[in-house]
Amino acid sequence: MRSFSLLARHFFGRLFDNEIVSQTGDMRTNVVQVLGFLAVPGMFVSFYMLPQRVRFDQPFLRGWLLIGDDYFFVLYSMVVMGFVMVFEWDALFPDRKDYLILTPLPLRPGAIFAGKLVSLVVFLAVFLIDTNLLCTLLAPLISGGPGSPAAIVRIAAAHAIAVTAGGAFVALALAAVQGLLINVLPGRAFRRISPWVQMILMGLLITVLFLTPLVSASIRPLVEQRSPLLRYFPPFWFLAWYLDMMPGHPAGPVFHALAPLARNALALAAAAFAVTYLAGYRRHARRVMESLESGFEGPGRLRTRFDRLVNRWLLPHPLERATFHFISNTILRHPRHRLFLATYAGIACALALPAIVEIGTRPGAPLVSMTSAGLLAIPLTLSFFAVSGLRAAFNFPAELRANWIFQVCESEERVPHIRAARKWIAVMGIVPLFALLAPFEFAFRGWRLALIHLSFALLLALLLLNLLLVWFRKIPFTCSYFPGKTSMAAMAFLYLAGFTTYSWSMADVEAKLISRPAGLVLFYALGGLALYGLAWLEKRELGVDDSLIYEDEPDPIVRRLELG
């Protein structure tokens, strides 16, 4: 029994030892900070309910305020557990090191599996309780429910069951997804596809979280029109279950009909997890122990052809080739960079979707329809986050202790490294984005307006790219990074001002210039001059100092006034 306890504690500690959270910091401090951060939103929303004085037994009064709050509690629990599972995506099953160390020990058959499963359940329970405990205690008391203590206890129980069930459903469903991938895909295909699934899940969670105000405002018209969309969005199921458990069953016929979906979905997710995790564990263990330990497989045929084409036509200098392919091989191999980019993509989608997607809330209206009214801002919004996200990702080191090899091998020519970073963002970020947008542009706006719109957005994307890289003096992923040097408030203001100017203001400018060919030509001319000016500025700055930076200097302990 003691050996099993030690084994479970070992696996539990490994779940916190995550390079996505921190590579060099104190893990215990980081965990405490994360747990404190996750507990705050539920508490604040509970206190926000204070002036409403709504009644839990009559939630449809006073503009559905209580329904929106209940939706947030359910959704927040589900999203947080989704984040936890995404961050622990690669730790749901023991890795090769665990098997090599533990299998020679005198452990009972199945002890490793049981220890891993117990540690995973406890780990998820810690985050689930931390996220929902304060709001479960505070929400029924603060919002002014019925005065009966028994009714308040029942309301608190309904709250706890709904948020716990919603979080457990997401955790079990995502674990079942990985188990399904392990059971269905061969080892090579799993290693290639699994990171993309992790990124997609992260992007979806971020999108759902940022769309919370919009979805919350749509609940009432969707319910009043009995929209079938309510049956396709899991947070609505657990919201319905929440309301259906209230004293007096005030959920109404629509929510009452949705409540069984939550219970059935939770049971189905638990069954899928039990089947896929058990079978996936055995398959994963056999595959890891029988296969040779190797790094990432070589590139496939398409990747090889693409590399040859890029080397021949775009990367004439050997240093450009080295840096370009170093970026490609690094950015998707490290979970921190993958999830960082997926977060940017999720925010971009959350800001872009309301402009082109309409949810039908009237009788006879389509459930979901696309409109071209907000199409002008879509390429600008997506390109802003694509360029700025990739530029920001370059700041985070992949393996800081290995950057000595770059310093030792550094040559007198440093400019090719910087050119390669610019070309990588253009080729791997801007070009695929506009290639994806082009069919929609041509379908909705016709070839003439589509060409104008795409060229307008492409010019702005190139301007943004060159502006962000004027003072860039790093080989991506090789320099230390101290986020505390920059004020978060200042960065938030700059991002907000830059985004609104780049996306919305430029969309208004384009709308005015489309009907004025002369003004459009003038804009393109000024854009070309701006690109030339940025190139000249960068060349001048490189002439002053072209040294590459490998160590980001932190703020000094003592600041000098330098008055002399």
Sequence and secondary structure as in RCSB ss.txt:
>XXXX:A:sequence
MRSFSLLARHFFGRLFDNEIVSQTGDMRTNVVQVLGFLAVPGMFVSFYMLPQRVRFDQPFLRGWLLIGDDYFFVL
YSMVVMGFVMVFEWDALFPDRKDYLILTPLPLRPGAIFAGKLVSLVVFLAVFLIDTNLLCTLLAPLISGGPGSPA
AIVRIAAAHAIAVTAGGAFVALALAAVQGLLINVLPGRAFRRISPWVQMILMGLLITVLFLTPLVSASIRPLVEQ
RSPLLRYFPPFWFLAWYLDMMPGHPAGPVFHALAPLARNALALAAAAFAVTYLAGYRRHARRVMESLESGFEGPG
RLRTRFDRLVNRWLLPHPLERATFHFISNTILRHPRHRLFLATYAGIACALALPAIVEIGTRPGAPLVSMTSAGL
LAIPLTLSFFAVSGLRAAFNFPAELRANWIFQVCESEERVPHIRAARKWIAVMGIVPLFALLAPFEFAFRGWRLA
LIHLSFALLLALLLLNLLLVWFRKIPFTCSYFPGKTSMAAMAFLYLAGFTTYSWSMADVEAKLISRPAGLVLFYA
LGGLALYGLAWLEKRELGVDDSLIYEDEPDPIVRRLELG
>XXXX:A:secstr
 HHHHHHHHHHHHHHH  TTT SSS HHHHHHHHHHHHHHHHHHHHHHTGGG   TT TTSTTTHHHHHHHHHHH
HHHHHHHHHHHHTGGGSS  HHHHHHHTTS   TTHHHHHHHHHHHHHHHHHHHHHHHHHHHHHHHHTT  S HH
HHHHHHHHHHHHHHHHHHHHHHHHHHHHHHHHHHS HHHHHHHHHHHHHHHHHHHHHHHHTHHHHHHHHHHHHHT
T GGGGG HHHHHHHHHHHTSTT TTHHHHHHHHHHHHHHHHHHHHHHHHHHHHHHHHHHHHHHHS    S    
HHHHHHHHHHHHHT  SHHHHHHHHHHHHHHTTSHHHHHHHHHHHHHHHHHHHHHHEEE  STTS SEEE STTT
THHHHHHHHHHHHHHHHHTTS S GGGTHHHHHH  S  HHHHHHHHHHHIIIIIHHHHHHHHHHHHHHHHHHHH
HHHHHHHHHHHHHHHHHHTTT  S TT S   GGGS HHHHHHHHHHHHIIIIIIHHHHHHHHTT HHHHHHHHH
HHHHHHHHHHHHHHHHHHH      S     SS      
